[in-house]
Amino acid sequence: MSAPSPPRHPTVPARLPLRRAGFVAVACILAAALEVGRGPEALGWGMLAALAMMALSPLLARLGLRPESLSTGAVLGALVPLPLHLLPGATLVGALLVQALLHGRGSGRLGPRFDLIRRQTLISPLSADRLWRGLVPGASHPDDHFSGRMIDFDRDRDDLDTIYLRMDAGEHRHIDMTATILEQEALRRCRYVIEQNSAEMTVDLEIRPSGAEHHRIDCRIARRGLTLGQALDGWFGGGDLDFALGRNLHGLQPDAASGRMELGAPRFGLGQHQGHRASA
């Protein structure tokens, strides 16, 4: 079973990543205060820089930089006693250093590991059958998956609950993942694990009627063994909920006042993370 290209779905506007924007704003204001001193001037320059970084985030992504790395680089640059005209260069050097430490090739070999748990409730006018086919890996054709990123999947011949996924990563790249169905009750609930490299993600889904024409989707996602950079990506609004729920896609809207995220205490150790397939 295969699809030649990632499916296209109508989308609704994505919500502003408030945690990421807040971090960038605080870092930029701090950098401005270090350069020009405390006061309204630092607040103004800091907010202006933060808005510019968030607006340029698509361009920064193409350059391999995240806005939080650039804003942290601005703080590092401001801490160095250099003339003001050298601040942009110092900021870039600091940003590249932060990016390498958090997201470089060696970032997962040493350092602490974190667990990140996210809960979300969504409301949809779609039928339980359509939601099941869109939310559960391997339940339907790849085009039906709500993430909009599934290219292909294959079931293990010896274990039909093990599914090998190929996901679109953009720029003509793909990511291979393994999904293992732990529990399921068709059209009502499913629990599965997604594994990629040394990290894993356990997803619990429950679909229930909500009124006469809608359904409620309760989702709990537990990501285990994350590096600091991966944990920050998830905390700032990473793509795990988008992958599991396609929450920015047509037909799924976040329920008002729902949503919760927990960051586990760091664990230190060497070597690759050992999975917790049966726990979440």
N, C-alpha and C positions, 0 to 999 in steps of 0.2 A: 504494500500500500504506500503510495507516495503522492506528493503534490509538488508540481514543478516550481512553485514560488509561494512565499508566505501569503496567507489570505488577507483580503482587504475588507474591513468593516467600517461602517460609519462610526465616528467617534464623537464624544461630547468633550467640552473643554476640560483639560486637566486642572485640578485644584493647585493653588499656589503652594509650593513646598515650604511651609512656614518655618519648620525647624531649620532647614538649610538657610533660608533667607535671614532668620534671626541670628544664626551663628555668624554669617557673613557680615551683617550689620554691626554686631558687637565688636567683631575683630577689626573692622575698618574704622570704627569710632575710636577704638583703643589705639590703633596705629596713628590716626590723626592727632589724638591727644599727646602721644609721645613726640610727635613732630612739632606741633604748634602750641601745645599746652592745653589745659582744661578750659572749657567754656563753649559758648555757642558756635564759635568758629570751628572747633574740632568736631562738634556734632554735625554741623552742616557739611563739612568736607567728608566726614566719615559716611554719612548717609548718601551723599552724591557718589562716592566711590562704590558703596555697596550696591546701589541701583545699577551702576554701570556694569559691575561684575555679574549681577544676575541677568541683565539684559544680554550680556555677551556670553552667557553660559553655553549656548549651542556652539559658538566658535571656539570657546575654551575646550569643549569636549572633543572637537576635531583635533585640537593640539595636544590632547591627552592630559588636560588639566581640569580639575574641578574648582568651582568658585570658592569652596572652603579652603582648598590648598592655596589659592592665590591670596585670599584674605589673610590666612595665617602667615604666608610669606611676607605680606605687607607689615605685619607686626614684627617679624624677625628682622626685616630690613630697617624698620624704625628704631629697633633696639641698637643697631650698629651706628656709631657716631660718624656719619657721613654727611656731606653737603646734600641739601634738599634735591638738587638736580640729579643726584645719583640714586635717589630712592626707587625709581622704576626698575633700574637694573638690579638693585639689591632685593627688591620684591620678587622679581622673576627668579633669581637664584634661590631665594628662600622657598618659593613655591615649588620649584623643581625638587629641592631637597625633601620637603614635606611629602610631595607626591611619590617620590622614590621610597621613602620610609614606610608609607602607608599602603601603597599599591604597586610597588616595584616587584620584580621577580623574586627577590629574596625576602619579601615581607612576611611570607607565610612559614618560613623555616624556623624562626625564633620568635620569642615574645609571647604575650598572653593570648588566650583564646576566650571567646565570649559566646553566650547563648542569647538569642533575641527572639522574644515571643510577641506576636502581634495578633490582635483579635479585631474582627470587623464584621458588621452586619450590613447586608445590602438588601434592597427591595427591587423586585423585577416584575414586569408585567408578563414575562414569558412563561410558558408552561414548564412543569416539572421535567418533562421529557427533554425539552430543548435545553434547559439548564443543566441537566445531567450530562447530555452529550457535549456540552460546551465546557463543563468544569472538570470532568473526570478524565484523566489521560487514558487514551486507548478506548474510550467508550463510543467513539464515532470516527468519522473521517477527519484527518488533520485540519481541513478547512473549517470544521465546526468548532475548533477549540477557541475559547474566548480570548486567549492571550494574543491571538493574531500572529504568533511567532512559530507555531508548530509546522515543520516542514514534512516530517515523516515519523513513523514509529513502527516497531516490530516487536512481537511477543516472543518471549523465550519458549522454545518448543517443549522444554521439560518442565516449565513452570509458567502457566498462562497468566499468573498474577504479577510476573516480572515483565516490564515493558521498557524497551530501549527507545528513547526519544531523541530526535534531532531538531534543535530549535534554531531559528534564525537569530543571529547576533548582529546583523547589520553589516554594511560594507562588504557584502559577498562572503561573510564568514558564518560559521555555524558552531553550535555547542552541542555536544553529546551528553545526555543525562540518562540515568536509570530510574524508573519509577517502579515501586513495589507496592501493590495493593495489600494492605494489612487487614482491613475490614470493609465490607460494603453491604448495603441493603438498597437494592436498585430503586432509583428515583427518590430516595430519602436521605441516605447518609453514606459517607465514604471517608476512609482514613487511609492515606498513602504516604510513602516516603519518596522524596526525590534526592538522589545522590549524584554529586559531581565532584570529582577529585577527592579532596579530604573533608569536604563539608557536606552536610545533609540538611534537608528541610522536611519536616513532618507536617502534613496538611490534614486538618479535620474539617469536613464539610457536612452541613446539615441543611436540607431543603424542607421548608414547611409552608403550608398555605398561609397567606396573610390577607384576609378579606376575601371578597368574592372573585377578584380578578388578578391578584398579585401573589407572589411567593417571596418568602423571606429566606435569605441565605446567611447562615451563621458560619463563620470561618475562623479557625485558629491555626496559625502557622508558627511553628517552632523551628528556628534555624540553630544548628549546633556547630560548634567548632569554628567560629568565625575569627578571622584576624581582626585587629583593631580597625583597619581600613574598611573591611567588609561590614563590620558592626556599625561603623559610622555611616556608611552608605545606606544600610537598612534603617538606621535611626533617622536619618535625614529624609527618608522617603524613597528607599530603593525599590526595586521592581518585583519583590517576591509576591506581594499582594496582586500586582498587575499580572504576574505570570499565572497565579493560581485562580484568580477571579476575573481578570480582564476588566477591572473596575472602571477603567476609563473608556470602555467600549459600550456601544449602544445596548440598552436594555438592562444595565446594572447601575443602580444609583445608591451611593452610601446613605444609610439610614441616619436621620438626624440624631446627634448626640451619641452615636456609636463609635467605637474605635478605642483601642487601648494597646499600649506597647510597653514591654518590660525588657530591660537589659540586665542579663545575669552578671554576677560578679566574675572578674577575670580569673582564669586558671592558667598557671604557668607550667611549662613543660616542653620537652624537645620531641621532635618527630611528628608524624602525622596524627591527626585527630582520629580517635576511635569512635565509631558511630554508636548511636543509641536507638537502634531501629525500633525497639518495642516501647520506648518511652517518649514522652513529650510533656 
